């Protein structure tokens, strides 16, 4: 089970999270987000290779995304807007792509199928008026209807208390867990102790198996 810590805003905090064993770190480039990285990132971030760097965008232009990929040597991009399958496919020729889909009461499998060949991963987040980071969780039983082979990240209001339930999820395509707002001291600043406990709980389960 891969761990993605999203919404990191400060360089030192990001380094601490990576040292705990996070597989992916998410950097939000959407200006309306309280976790928008703005000018907080240092150029040295491009040299980090112990975790995969994910740039998070919402309906950004192709040029803007490509510029950020080059500037920070991103490993993946995560798209939270109305990006078309064609747009995703163009990016996929250059970098791995995660396409986020908001979930409320059902999964739109026909929509997901349209994107299946254009992205590397799906991400399912709770549907809200914002584009993620709401701290709200959707009913995970909805995921039992997912019958595609495309691997996905589970997101949306995940907290330390959810670790045991996550261990019991039996969904073959579940690739990784995306944590964010429930592990923060303030928007963009992660509580390293909480993240450490969460990662340890999931890793302990792996050791037992």
N, CA and C of each residue as an Amber inpcrd file, in Angstrom:
protein
   627
   0.8400000  -1.1950000   0.0000000   0.0000000   0.0000000   0.0000000
   0.8800000   1.2510000   0.0000000   0.8030000   2.0300000  -1.0560000
   1.5980000   3.2460000  -1.1450000   0.9450000   4.3750000  -0.3380000
   1.7810000   5.2440000   0.2210000   1.3000000   6.3830000   1.0020000
   1.6560000   7.6760000   0.2770000   0.6400000   8.4810000   0.0190000
   0.8330000   9.8010000  -0.5930000   0.3900000  10.8600000   0.4130000
   1.2750000  11.7720000   0.7110000   0.9540000  12.8840000   1.6000000
   0.8210000  14.1260000   0.7300000  -0.3720000  14.6700000   0.6700000
  -0.6530000  15.7690000  -0.2650000  -0.7950000  17.0940000   0.4720000
  -0.6350000  18.1770000  -0.2830000  -0.8470000  19.5000000   0.2780000
   0.2960000  19.9950000   1.1280000   1.5070000  19.5920000   0.8010000
   2.6880000  20.0690000   1.5260000   3.0880000  21.4340000   0.9940000
   3.3100000  22.3370000   1.9180000   3.4970000  23.7370000   1.5350000
   4.8930000  24.2760000   1.8740000   5.5640000  23.6220000   2.8110000
   6.8390000  24.1320000   3.3040000   7.9450000  23.1110000   3.1130000
   9.0740000  23.5910000   2.6500000  10.1700000  22.7130000   2.2430000
  10.6650000  21.8250000   3.3820000  10.9230000  22.3990000   4.5540000
  11.4330000  21.6050000   5.6690000  10.4280000  20.5450000   6.1110000
   9.1590000  20.9020000   6.1150000   8.1120000  19.9590000   6.4750000
   8.0460000  18.8260000   5.4530000   8.2050000  19.1830000   4.1940000
   8.2060000  18.1830000   3.1300000   9.3560000  17.1970000   3.3200000
  10.5290000  17.7060000   3.6500000  11.6740000  16.8340000   3.8760000
  11.4150000  15.8860000   5.0490000  10.7910000  16.3950000   6.1120000
  10.4930000  15.5630000   7.2750000   9.5250000  14.4410000   6.9100000
   8.5110000  14.7650000   6.1020000   7.5300000  13.7680000   5.6960000
   8.1860000  12.6860000   4.8450000   9.0710000  13.0800000   3.9700000
   9.7820000  12.1010000   3.1450000  10.6260000  11.1810000   4.0140000
  11.2550000  11.7440000   5.0410000  12.1110000  10.9330000   5.9180000
  11.3100000   9.8890000   6.6820000   9.9980000  10.0930000   6.8180000
   9.1460000   9.1310000   7.5180000   8.7830000   7.9420000   6.6320000
   9.0280000   8.0600000   5.3480000   8.7620000   6.9470000   4.4490000
   7.6140000   7.1410000   3.4830000   7.1390000   8.3810000   3.3120000
   6.0810000   8.6280000   2.3300000   6.5910000   8.2790000   0.9340000
   5.7500000   7.6120000   0.1580000   6.1320000   7.2170000  -1.2020000
   5.9310000   8.3490000  -2.2070000   4.8930000   9.1600000  -1.9570000
   4.5560000  10.2760000  -2.8390000   4.3010000  11.5140000  -1.9890000
   4.7040000  12.6810000  -2.4960000   4.4070000  13.9520000  -1.8310000
   3.7150000  14.8630000  -2.8400000   2.5940000  15.4540000  -2.4170000
   1.7930000  16.2690000  -3.3110000   2.0160000  17.7590000  -3.1050000
   2.2650000  18.4600000  -4.1910000   2.4990000  19.9020000  -4.1820000
   1.3820000  20.5630000  -4.9770000   0.6110000  21.4060000  -4.3210000
  -0.5780000  21.9750000  -4.9580000  -0.2430000  23.3020000  -5.6360000
  -0.5020000  23.3570000  -6.9290000  -0.2320000  24.5530000  -7.7210000
  -1.5140000  25.2840000  -8.1250000  -2.5830000  25.0300000  -7.3920000
  -3.8650000  25.6970000  -7.6360000  -3.9730000  26.8860000  -6.6840000
  -3.9910000  28.0940000  -7.2300000  -3.8620000  29.2960000  -6.4170000
  -4.9990000  29.4950000  -5.4190000  -6.1670000  28.9280000  -5.6770000
  -7.2970000  29.1100000  -4.7700000  -7.2130000  28.2130000  -3.5340000
  -6.2930000  27.2830000  -3.5350000  -6.1610000  26.3620000  -2.4070000
  -5.3870000  27.0070000  -1.2600000  -5.8080000  26.7640000   0.0000000
  -5.0240000  27.2600000   1.1420000  -3.6780000  26.5520000   1.2500000
  -3.5060000  25.4990000   0.4620000  -2.2460000  24.7490000   0.4630000
  -1.4160000  25.0390000  -0.7970000  -1.7640000  26.0960000  -1.4860000
  -1.0070000  26.5190000  -2.6670000   0.4350000  26.7880000  -2.2660000
   1.3740000  26.1720000  -2.9630000   2.7750000  26.2760000  -2.5500000
   3.3450000  27.6770000  -2.7800000   2.8120000  28.4070000  -3.7500000
   3.2810000  29.7700000  -3.9690000   4.7910000  29.8370000  -4.1120000
   5.4160000  30.6810000  -3.2990000   6.8680000  30.8520000  -3.3400000
   7.5690000  30.1000000  -2.2200000   6.8780000  29.1300000  -1.6090000
   7.4590000  28.4280000  -0.4670000   8.4610000  27.3500000  -0.8680000
   8.3920000  26.8930000  -2.1120000   9.2900000  25.8240000  -2.5300000
  10.6630000  26.3680000  -2.9010000  11.6690000  25.5890000  -2.5570000
  13.0280000  25.9460000  -2.9020000  13.4220000  25.2020000  -4.1780000
  14.2920000  25.7950000  -4.9830000  14.7170000  25.1120000  -6.2150000
  15.3150000  23.7400000  -5.9430000  15.8830000  23.5560000  -4.7370000
  16.5230000  22.2840000  -4.4130000  15.5580000  21.1080000  -4.4280000
  14.2700000  21.4120000  -4.3960000  13.2900000  20.3190000  -4.3880000
  13.4260000  19.4540000  -5.6350000  13.9490000  20.0140000  -6.6950000
  14.0880000  19.2320000  -7.9250000  15.0810000  18.0890000  -7.7500000
  15.9460000  18.1890000  -6.7310000  16.9490000  17.1530000  -6.5020000
  16.4570000  16.0390000  -5.5840000  15.2670000  16.1850000  -5.0290000
  14.7210000  15.1480000  -4.1570000  14.2770000  13.9580000  -5.0050000
  14.8020000  12.7830000  -4.6750000  14.4320000  11.5860000  -5.4410000
  14.1020000  10.3910000  -4.5460000  13.9700000  10.6250000  -3.2480000
  13.6260000   9.5370000  -2.3320000  12.1180000   9.3430000  -2.2230000
  11.3410000  10.2700000  -2.7310000   9.8850000  10.1350000  -2.8440000
   9.4840000  10.7510000  -4.1780000   8.3870000  10.2800000  -4.7360000
   7.9320000  10.8120000  -6.0140000   7.1430000  12.0900000  -5.7850000
   7.4710000  13.1140000  -6.5490000   6.8370000  14.4260000  -6.4110000
   5.6570000  14.5440000  -7.3700000   4.5000000  14.8740000  -6.8010000
   3.2650000  14.9620000  -7.5670000   2.8020000  16.4190000  -7.6080000
   2.6920000  16.9800000  -8.7810000   2.1540000  18.3230000  -8.9260000
   0.6490000  18.2640000  -9.1150000  -0.0810000  19.0050000  -8.2940000
  -1.5420000  18.9730000  -8.3100000  -2.0620000  20.2350000  -9.0020000
  -2.9010000  20.0340000 -10.0290000  -3.3910000  21.1470000 -10.8410000
  -4.9070000  21.0590000 -11.0200000  -5.5170000  22.2210000 -11.2520000
  -6.9530000  22.2860000 -11.5270000  -7.1570000  23.1300000 -12.7840000
  -7.4570000  22.4750000 -13.8860000  -7.7160000  23.1630000 -15.1550000
  -6.6050000  24.1380000 -15.5380000  -5.3750000  23.7610000 -15.2540000
  -4.2320000  24.5810000 -15.6490000  -3.9400000  24.3720000 -17.1300000
  -3.2450000  25.3240000 -17.7270000  -2.8770000  25.1840000 -19.1320000
  -1.7570000  24.1580000 -19.2740000  -1.6550000  23.5990000 -20.4600000
  -0.6000000  22.6220000 -20.7210000   0.7690000  23.2620000 -20.5140000
   0.9450000  24.4890000 -20.9640000   2.2330000  25.1670000 -20.8090000
   2.5900000  25.3610000 -19.3430000   1.6020000  25.7140000 -18.5300000
   1.8530000  25.9230000 -17.1010000   2.2920000  24.6160000 -16.4420000
   1.5900000  23.5390000 -16.7650000   1.9300000  22.2460000 -16.1740000
   3.3280000  21.8100000 -16.6110000   3.6280000  21.9400000 -17.8840000
   4.9440000  21.5320000 -18.3870000   6.0490000  22.3720000 -17.7690000
   5.7690000  23.6330000 -17.5130000   6.7520000  24.5060000 -16.8780000
   7.0540000  24.0490000 -15.4510000   6.0010000  23.6880000 -14.7100000
   6.1950000  23.2250000 -13.3240000   6.8990000  21.8610000 -13.3040000
   6.5820000  21.0150000 -14.2560000   7.2640000  19.7240000 -14.3380000
   8.7670000  19.9290000 -14.4770000   9.1480000  20.8350000 -15.3500000
  10.5630000  21.0980000 -15.5940000  11.2180000  21.7990000 -14.4100000
  10.5170000  22.7770000 -13.8450000  11.0740000  23.5840000 -12.7640000
  11.3830000  22.7620000 -11.5190000  10.4680000  21.8290000 -11.1920000
  10.6130000  21.0600000  -9.9480000  10.8950000  19.5790000 -10.1920000
  11.1300000  19.2190000 -11.4520000  11.4210000  17.8230000 -11.7880000
  10.3580000  16.8940000 -11.2010000   9.0940000  17.2120000 -11.4740000
   7.9800000  16.4170000 -10.9670000   7.9920000  15.0290000 -11.5900000
   7.5130000  14.0650000 -10.8290000   7.4280000  12.6870000 -11.3110000
   6.0370000  12.3250000 -11.8310000   5.0200000  13.0120000 -11.3080000
   3.6400000  12.7790000 -11.7290000   2.8880000  14.0950000 -11.6640000
   1.7750000  14.1560000 -12.3890000   0.8380000  15.2650000 -12.2370000
  -0.5150000  14.6890000 -11.8360000  -1.2230000  15.4390000 -11.0290000
  -2.5570000  15.0450000 -10.5490000  -3.5400000  16.1200000 -10.9720000
  -4.5620000  15.7300000 -11.7000000  -5.4910000  16.6860000 -12.3070000
  -6.8480000  16.6040000 -11.6310000  -7.3160000  17.7510000 -11.1120000
  -8.5580000  17.7890000 -10.3390000  -9.6790000  18.5650000 -11.0310000
  -9.4630000  18.9920000 -12.2460000 -10.4680000  19.8170000 -12.9040000
 -11.2770000  19.0610000 -13.9350000 -11.6180000  19.7640000 -15.0010000
 -12.4200000  19.1740000 -16.0810000 -11.5490000  18.7800000 -17.2670000
 -10.3430000  18.3910000 -16.9950000  -9.4190000  18.0060000 -18.0590000
  -9.9830000  16.8280000 -18.8670000  -9.9100000  16.9430000 -20.1580000
 -10.4700000  15.9170000 -21.0420000  -9.5350000  14.7200000 -21.1400000
 -10.0390000  13.5700000 -21.6090000  -9.1530000  12.4270000 -21.8560000
  -8.0280000  12.7750000 -22.8310000  -8.3380000  13.6140000 -23.8250000
  -7.3220000  13.9940000 -24.8040000  -6.2020000  14.8110000 -24.1500000
  -6.5930000  15.7220000 -23.2540000  -5.6110000  16.5410000 -22.5340000
  -4.7240000  15.6340000 -21.6770000  -5.3520000  14.7020000 -20.9650000
  -4.6110000  13.7700000 -20.1050000  -3.6440000  12.9300000 -20.9330000
  -4.1060000  12.4980000 -22.0800000  -3.2710000  11.6470000 -22.9310000
  -2.0490000  12.3980000 -23.4440000  -2.2210000  13.6610000 -23.7420000
  -1.0830000  14.4830000 -24.1690000  -0.0260000  14.5470000 -23.0790000
  -0.4630000  14.7330000 -21.8420000   0.4820000  14.7720000 -20.7240000
   1.1030000  13.4060000 -20.4640000   0.3040000  12.3740000 -20.6260000
   0.7610000  11.0180000 -20.3220000   1.9330000  10.5870000 -21.2010000
   2.0820000  11.2480000 -22.3270000   3.2100000  10.9370000 -23.2060000
   4.5260000  11.4250000 -22.6170000   4.4290000  12.3070000 -21.6010000
   5.6300000  12.8950000 -21.0220000   5.8210000  12.5800000 -19.5390000
   4.7310000  12.2430000 -18.8380000   4.8100000  12.0580000 -17.3950000
   3.6210000  11.2140000 -16.9450000   3.7460000  10.5410000 -15.8130000
   2.6240000   9.7680000 -15.2950000   1.5140000  10.7090000 -14.8170000
   0.2830000  10.2950000 -15.0500000  -0.8710000  11.1500000 -14.7690000
  -1.8370000  10.4570000 -13.8050000  -2.2340000  11.2050000 -12.7800000
  -3.3070000  10.8000000 -11.8620000  -4.5040000  11.6840000 -12.1570000
  -5.6430000  11.1040000 -12.4430000  -6.8640000  11.8970000 -12.6640000
  -7.7870000  11.6960000 -11.4750000  -8.1250000  12.7990000 -10.8330000
  -8.9970000  12.7620000  -9.6570000 -10.4560000  12.8730000 -10.0670000
 -11.2950000  12.1060000  -9.3910000 -12.7340000  12.1440000  -9.6220000
 -13.4580000  12.3070000  -8.2840000 -14.3610000  13.2800000  -8.2000000
 -15.1440000  13.4600000  -6.9690000 -16.2110000  12.3880000  -6.8490000
 -16.3910000  11.8860000  -5.6330000 -17.3570000  10.8060000  -5.3870000
 -18.3620000  11.2660000  -4.3410000 -19.6320000  11.0270000  -4.6220000
 -20.6750000  11.3430000  -3.6560000 -21.4210000  10.0740000  -3.2680000
 -22.2960000   9.6040000  -4.1320000 -23.0850000   8.4070000  -3.8240000
 -22.7920000   7.2200000  -4.7220000 -22.1800000   7.4890000  -5.8740000
 -21.8970000   6.4200000  -6.8300000 -20.5980000   6.7010000  -7.5790000
 -20.0680000   5.6570000  -8.2210000 -18.9650000   5.8100000  -9.1550000
 -19.5330000   5.7800000 -10.5690000 -19.1530000   6.7470000 -11.3680000
 -19.5930000   6.7730000 -12.7630000 -18.6070000   5.9490000 -13.5830000
 -18.8690000   4.6560000 -13.6740000 -17.9350000   3.7570000 -14.3380000
 -17.7910000   4.0570000 -15.8290000 -18.8650000   4.5380000 -16.4480000
 -18.7770000   4.8670000 -17.8680000 -17.8270000   6.0390000 -18.0950000
 -17.8390000   7.0120000 -17.1860000 -16.9050000   8.1390000 -17.2810000
 -15.4770000   7.6750000 -17.0410000 -15.2800000   6.8520000 -16.0430000
 -13.9480000   6.3500000 -15.7410000 -13.3720000   5.5770000 -16.9220000
 -14.2140000   4.8220000 -17.5840000 -13.7630000   4.0390000 -18.7250000
 -13.2060000   4.9250000 -19.8320000 -13.7950000   6.1040000 -20.0020000
 -13.3460000   7.0270000 -21.0400000 -11.9210000   7.5160000 -20.7870000
 -11.5190000   7.5380000 -19.5120000 -10.1850000   8.0270000 -19.1470000
  -9.1760000   6.8980000 -18.9610000  -9.6340000   5.6690000 -19.0200000
  -8.7990000   4.5480000 -18.6170000  -7.4880000   4.4520000 -19.3890000
  -7.5180000   4.7390000 -20.6760000  -6.3080000   4.6380000 -21.4890000
  -5.4760000   5.9170000 -21.4860000  -6.0070000   6.9680000 -20.8770000
  -5.3610000   8.2800000 -20.9460000  -4.6040000   8.6550000 -19.6820000
  -4.7280000   7.8540000 -18.6220000  -4.0690000   8.1690000 -17.3560000
  -3.4270000   6.9010000 -16.7900000  -2.5750000   7.0980000 -15.7920000
  -1.9030000   5.9670000 -15.1450000  -2.6240000   5.5210000 -13.8790000
  -3.2480000   6.4830000 -13.1990000  -3.9670000   6.1820000 -11.9630000
  -5.2190000   7.0500000 -11.8720000  -6.2310000   6.5310000 -11.1990000
  -7.3570000   7.3430000 -10.7670000  -7.1320000   7.7330000  -9.3000000
  -7.8200000   8.7660000  -8.8710000  -7.8810000   9.1260000  -7.4590000
  -9.3270000   9.4690000  -7.1410000  -9.8650000   8.8500000  -6.1140000
 -11.2530000   9.0880000  -5.7130000 -11.2720000   9.9060000  -4.4370000
 -11.9040000  11.0710000  -4.5310000 -11.9710000  12.0170000  -3.4170000
 -13.4290000  12.3790000  -3.1630000 -13.7100000  12.8700000  -1.9850000
 -15.0720000  13.2470000  -1.6290000 -15.5150000  14.4720000  -2.4210000
 -16.6930000  14.4000000  -2.9960000 -17.2080000  15.5150000  -3.7780000
 -17.6310000  16.6590000  -2.8590000 -17.0400000  17.8220000  -3.0880000
 -17.3700000  19.0400000  -2.3340000 -17.3100000  20.2230000  -3.2970000
 -17.5780000  21.3950000  -2.7730000 -17.5240000  22.6010000  -3.6070000
 -16.0860000  22.9580000  -3.9680000 -15.1270000  22.4590000  -3.1800000
 -13.7150000  22.7170000  -3.4600000 -13.1250000  21.5130000  -4.1790000
 -11.8550000  21.6010000  -4.5180000 -11.1910000  20.5230000  -5.2410000
 -10.2820000  19.7410000  -4.2920000 -10.8830000  19.0720000  -3.3130000
 -10.0930000  18.2860000  -2.3760000  -9.7420000  19.0630000  -1.1250000
  -9.1520000  18.3380000  -0.1610000  -8.7180000  18.9760000   1.0820000
  -9.8600000  19.3640000   2.0010000 -11.0170000  18.7480000   1.8310000
 -12.1950000  19.1370000   2.6240000 -12.2210000  18.4800000   3.9930000
 -11.4810000  17.3900000   4.1620000 -11.5270000  16.6580000   5.4200000
 -12.7460000  15.7690000   5.5560000 -13.5310000  15.6370000   4.4890000
 -14.7600000  14.8340000   4.5220000 -14.5240000  13.4960000   3.8130000
 -15.1530000  12.4620000   4.3290000 -14.9750000  11.1130000   3.8040000
 -16.2660000  10.6390000   3.1490000 -16.1240000   9.9450000   2.0070000
 -17.2990000   9.3540000   1.3770000 -17.4350000   7.9010000   1.8340000
 -18.5440000   7.2830000   1.5000000 -18.8090000   5.9060000   1.9010000
 -17.9630000   4.9540000   1.0550000 -16.9670000   4.3410000   1.6650000
 -16.0420000   3.4980000   0.9140000 -16.6970000   2.2500000   0.3440000
 -17.8750000   1.8960000   0.8090000 -18.5610000   0.7270000   0.2570000
 -18.8830000   0.9200000  -1.2250000 -18.9310000   2.1820000  -1.6590000
 -19.1540000   2.4880000  -3.0750000 -18.0610000   1.8460000  -3.9380000
 -16.8670000   1.7270000  -3.3850000 -15.7390000   1.2040000  -4.1430000
 -15.9060000  -0.2700000  -4.5130000 -16.8310000  -0.9380000  -3.8620000
 -17.0770000  -2.3460000  -4.1980000 -17.6550000  -2.5110000  -5.6060000
 -18.1550000  -1.4100000  -6.1700000 -18.6900000  -1.4590000  -7.5330000
 -17.5960000  -1.2530000  -8.5790000 -16.4090000  -0.8980000  -8.1330000
 -15.3110000  -0.6110000  -9.0640000 -14.7870000  -1.9150000  -9.6650000
 -14.9000000  -2.0640000 -10.9690000 -14.5050000  -3.3100000 -11.6170000
 -13.4780000  -3.0990000 -12.7260000 -12.8290000  -1.9390000 -12.7300000
 -11.8000000  -1.6720000 -13.7220000 -10.4300000  -2.0900000 -13.1830000
  -9.4870000  -2.2950000 -14.0670000  -8.1520000  -2.7180000 -13.6480000
  -7.2290000  -1.5350000 -13.3580000  -7.6590000  -0.3390000 -13.6890000
  -6.8180000   0.8390000 -13.4700000  -6.5830000   1.0290000 -11.9720000
  -5.3310000   1.0800000 -11.5070000  -5.0660000   1.2850000 -10.0730000
  -5.4940000   2.6800000  -9.6340000  -5.8760000   2.8000000  -8.3630000
  -6.3460000   4.0970000  -7.8810000  -5.8450000   4.4050000  -6.4770000
  -5.8310000   5.7120000  -6.1760000  -5.5530000   6.2150000  -4.8390000
  -6.8860000   6.5140000  -4.1570000  -6.9730000   6.2030000  -2.8790000
  -8.1460000   6.5410000  -2.0740000  -7.8450000   7.7940000  -1.2800000
  -8.7330000   8.7830000  -1.3840000  -8.5390000  10.0610000  -0.7220000
  -9.8490000  10.5050000  -0.0780000  -9.7900000  11.6150000   0.6470000
 -11.0030000  12.1990000   1.2090000 -11.1910000  11.9810000   2.6920000
 -10.6720000  12.8980000   3.5020000 -10.9420000  12.8880000   4.9340000
 -10.3430000  11.7270000   5.7050000  -9.3330000  11.0980000   5.1650000
  -8.7130000   9.9670000   5.8460000  -7.9340000  10.4710000   7.0610000
  -8.1110000   9.7700000   8.1890000  -7.4490000  10.1510000   9.4330000
  -6.7120000   8.9580000  10.0240000  -5.9920000   9.1910000  11.1060000
  -5.2630000   8.1260000  11.7870000  -6.2020000   7.0100000  12.2190000
  -7.4120000   7.3690000  12.6110000  -8.3850000   6.3960000  13.1000000
  -8.8640000   5.4420000  11.9970000  -8.5840000   5.7680000  10.7450000
  -9.0380000   4.9270000   9.6310000  -8.0490000   3.8190000   9.2740000
  -6.9010000   3.7800000   9.9210000  -5.8460000   2.8400000   9.5260000
  -6.3270000   1.3950000   9.5590000  -7.0140000   1.0080000  10.6200000
  -7.4630000  -0.3800000  10.7290000  -8.4720000  -0.7400000   9.6480000
  -9.3750000   0.1920000   9.3490000 -10.3590000  -0.0790000   8.3060000
  -9.6900000  -0.2240000   6.9500000  -8.6890000   0.5910000   6.7170000
  -7.9640000   0.5260000   5.4480000  -7.3010000  -0.8400000   5.2860000
  -6.7760000  -1.3760000   6.3840000  -6.1240000  -2.6910000   6.3280000
  -7.1020000  -3.7800000   5.8820000  -8.3680000  -3.5800000   6.2030000
  -9.3720000  -4.6020000   5.9130000 -10.0450000  -4.4320000   4.5510000
  -9.6860000  -3.3810000   3.8340000 -10.2570000  -3.1960000   2.5100000
  -9.7140000  -4.2650000   1.5620000 -10.5920000  -4.8880000   0.8330000
 -10.1930000  -5.9530000  -0.0860000 -10.5840000  -5.5530000  -1.5040000
  -9.8410000  -4.5930000  -2.0400000 -10.1200000  -4.0610000  -3.3730000
  -8.8370000  -4.1860000  -4.1900000  -8.7800000  -5.1100000  -5.1370000
  -7.5380000  -5.4010000  -5.8560000  -6.8610000  -4.1900000  -6.4950000
  -7.6420000  -3.2380000  -6.9760000  -7.0490000  -2.1030000  -7.7020000
  -6.6330000  -0.9550000  -6.7930000  -6.8470000  -1.0910000  -5.4880000
  -6.4440000  -0.0370000  -4.5510000  -4.9270000  -0.0060000  -4.4670000
  -4.3420000   1.0640000  -4.9670000  -2.8880000   1.1840000  -5.0790000
  -2.2770000   1.9630000  -3.9310000  -2.9540000   3.0270000  -3.5070000
  -2.3630000   3.8890000  -2.4950000  -3.3870000   4.6970000  -1.7280000
  -2.9540000   5.2230000  -0.5950000  -3.7840000   6.0570000   0.2750000
  -3.2440000   7.4830000   0.2420000  -4.1390000   8.4210000   0.0510000
  -3.7800000   9.8390000  -0.0380000  -4.2770000  10.5530000   1.2180000
  -3.3580000  11.0630000   2.0280000  -3.7510000  11.7720000   3.2510000
  -3.4130000  13.2530000   3.1290000  -4.2010000  14.0710000   3.8460000
  -4.0090000  15.5140000   3.7110000  -4.4710000  16.2530000   4.9630000
  -5.6700000  16.7950000   4.9390000  -6.0780000  17.7770000   5.9400000
  -6.1950000  17.2370000   7.3570000  -6.4910000  15.9550000   7.5280000
  -6.6410000  15.3890000   8.8720000  -5.2950000  15.1480000   9.5600000
  -4.2210000  15.4810000   8.8750000  -2.8790000  15.3030000   9.4400000
  -2.1330000  16.6330000   9.5260000  -2.8720000  17.7160000   9.6730000
  -2.2660000  19.0390000   9.6190000  -2.3140000  19.7830000  10.9550000
  -1.2940000  20.6010000  11.1540000  -1.3030000  21.5870000  12.2360000
  -1.9620000  22.8670000  11.7460000  -1.8130000  23.1300000  10.4770000
  -2.4610000  24.2400000   9.7720000  -2.4160000  23.8880000   8.2980000
  -3.2190000  24.5340000   7.4470000  -3.2100000  24.1760000   6.0270000
  -1.8100000  24.2190000   5.4170000  -1.3910000  23.0770000   4.9190000
  -0.0930000  22.9900000   4.2760000   1.0490000  22.5670000   5.1710000
   0.8130000  22.5210000   6.4850000   1.8490000  22.1150000   7.4440000
   1.4110000  20.8190000   8.1170000   2.1020000  19.7100000   7.7980000
   1.7010000  18.4090000   8.3100000   2.2550000  18.1590000   9.7090000
   1.4530000  17.4560000  10.5170000   1.8680000  17.0070000  11.8430000
   2.6630000  15.7160000  11.6420000   3.9650000  15.7970000  11.7760000
   4.8190000  14.6580000  11.4480000   4.5670000  13.4670000  12.3640000
   4.1890000  13.7100000  13.6090000   3.9360000  12.6010000  14.5340000
   2.7160000  11.8070000  14.0910000   1.6610000  12.4990000  13.6610000
   0.4730000  11.8030000  13.1810000   0.7680000  11.0070000  11.9190000
   1.5150000  11.6050000  11.0090000   1.8730000  10.9050000   9.7740000
   2.7140000   9.6760000  10.0960000   3.6320000   9.8220000  11.0150000
   4.4850000   8.7020000  11.4150000   3.6550000   7.5510000  11.9760000
   2.7110000   7.8690000  12.8460000   1.8610000   6.8340000  13.4330000
   1.0450000   6.1190000  12.3610000   0.5220000   6.8840000  11.4150000
  -0.2990000   6.3050000  10.3470000   0.5270000   5.3430000   9.4950000
   1.7020000   5.7900000   9.0550000   2.5560000   4.9480000   8.2330000
   2.9730000   3.6940000   8.9890000   3.3230000   3.8550000  10.2650000
   3.7420000   2.7100000  11.0650000   2.6310000   1.6830000  11.2060000
   1.4100000   2.1400000  11.3960000   0.2970000   1.2000000  11.5380000
   0.1160000   0.3590000  10.2730000   0.2130000   1.0010000   9.1210000
   0.0510000   0.2410000   7.8790000   1.2500000  -0.6820000   7.6250000
   2.4500000  -0.2280000   7.9510000   3.6250000  -1.0540000   7.7380000
   3.6460000  -2.2360000   8.6950000   3.1940000  -2.0450000   9.9130000
   3.1480000  -3.1410000  10.8870000   2.2700000  -4.2550000  10.3860000
   1.1640000  -3.8820000   9.7420000   0.2610000  -4.8960000   9.2040000
   0.9530000  -5.6980000   8.1200000   1.7600000  -5.0160000   7.2990000
   2.4600000  -5.7110000   6.2340000   3.4600000  -6.7100000   6.8240000
   4.1300000  -6.3020000   7.9200000   5.1190000  -7.1660000   8.5420000
   4.4620000  -8.4220000   9.0840000   3.2750000  -8.2830000   9.6640000
   2.5680000  -9.4340000  10.2180000   2.2370000 -10.4400000   9.1280000
   1.8070000  -9.9090000   7.9660000   1.4510000 -10.7860000   6.8660000
   2.6840000 -11.4930000   6.3050000
